[in-house]
Amino acid sequence: MPNLNKYFFLILFLASVPLFAQSPRSRSTAAEIEILLDTKTVTYAQAARFVLEAANALATDNREEAFNYAVQKDWLPKKLSSNDSAQLNYISLLLMRSFNIKGGIMYTLTKSPHYAYRELLYLNVIQNRSDPSVFVSGEQLLYYISRILAMEN
């Protein structure tokens, strides 16, 4: 089963590469994708930089700038540090807000990381129910982004 998941992810990854290749930063994005694939746990700065570019919210090569932008827009809580390991519930919030995904009534009322996580479970972006406080790998982050991009098309 693990090999099947890797092949499935590789197919999704290859299908999403043209979306990123359209930007003038295609070389740096491709290099960052390789780095993310090898990263066991992403930081909030890494996640913010990549998610914001994928969502066409902010194009920058500076991870700190992307993180600060996400915090300023309330897409990530102010209590987080850019070098902290990224937890799934906060990454869910970043994904929901940066891609402007409408949620259910509880997410709409609270805009909380918990309900962002629950909404992405419901939308089948996050598969196989897991602990919302688990750390996110680079491979998982790319998978979530590719699922959201596939939903938009």
N, C-alpha and C positions, 0 to 999 in steps of 0.2 A: 504493500500500500504506500509506503513512503516514496518509492520510486515513481509511482503513478502520480503522486502529488507534485513531485519535482517536475515531471514532464508537463503536467497540466499548467503549473506555474510558468514554466519556460515558454509554453505556447501563448499564455496570456501576456507575458513579458514581451515577447517578440511582436505580438499584435499591437501593443501599446507604444513601442519604440517610435513608429512614424509620427505619433502625436507630439512627441518631444523633439524629434528631428526637425520639425518645422521652425523651431526657434533658432536665433543666431548663436545660442549657447549650446548647440547640440553636442559638441565635443565634451564640454564640461559636464553636461547632463549625463552623457553616456558613461563618463568616468565616475560620476557620482552614483549611478545605478550599479556599477560594478562594486564600488565601495559598500553600498547599502546591502548588496547581496551577501557580502562577506561579514557584515556586522551582526553580531549576536544580539545586541541590545542597542537601539538607537537612542540618541539624546534628543531632548526637545528641540534643540537648535537644528540638528540634522533633519528631524521630521518637519519642522516649520519651513525650512528652506525648500525642501523638496515638495511638500504638500502645497505650499503657496504658489510655487511655479506651476505645478500640475493643474491647479485650479484657476490659473491666470489671475491670481490676486496680487502677486508681487513677484517681479523677476529681479533677483539679486544673487550674486555669488557669495555674499556675506551671510553666514549662518546666524550670527548675533543680530544682524539687522532684521532678518526674517523673524527670529524669535521675538525681538522687541516689538515688531509690527503686529505679530499675533497677540502679544500681551496687551498692547495698546488698543487693539480692536476688541478685546475681551474674548478672543478665540482660544486663549489659554489663560488659566488663573495667574494672578500676579505673584502668588506664593511660590511658584515653581522657579527653578533655576535652569538656565540654558544647558548646563552640563549634566543635569539629572537624567537618569535613565527614564525613558518614556513609558508611562503606563497606558494600558489600552483604553481606559475610560477617558483620559485627557486627550489621547490621540483621536478618539471618537468625536469628542467635542470639536477639536481642530478640523477634522474632516467635515463634519456637519456644517459648521459655520463658514469655512473657507469655500466649500462647494455650494453653499447656500441651499442645503437640502432641507425641505420642509419636513417637519416631524409631526407626530401625533399630539394629542392634547396635552399630555404631561410634559413632553419636551417643549412644546410651544409656551406653556406656562412657566416652566422653571429654567429652561436653557441650561440644565445641569449636565455634568459629565455622565452621571448615572443614566439619565434618560437618553442622552446621545448614544451611549453604548447600547441600550435596549433598542433604540430605533434602528441602529445599524444591524443588530441581530435580526430584527423584524424584516428589514429590507434585504436580508441575506448577503450583506456585504461581509459581515463577520459570520463565519460558519462554525458549527460545532461549539455550542455554548461553552464559554470559558470564564475564568475569573476576571472581572473588569480591572483588577489591580495588577494583573500580570504584565510583565515587561514585554515590549514589542520589538521583534527583530526587524532587520532591514527587509528581509524577504516578505514578512507579513505586511509591513508598511506598503511595499510595492504591490502586493496582492490586493490590499484594500483599495488603493488608488485605482488599480486597473478595474476592479469591480465597479467602482463609482463611475469611472469613465465609460464603461460598457453600459451602465444604466442610463447615462445621458444620451447615448446614441440610439 
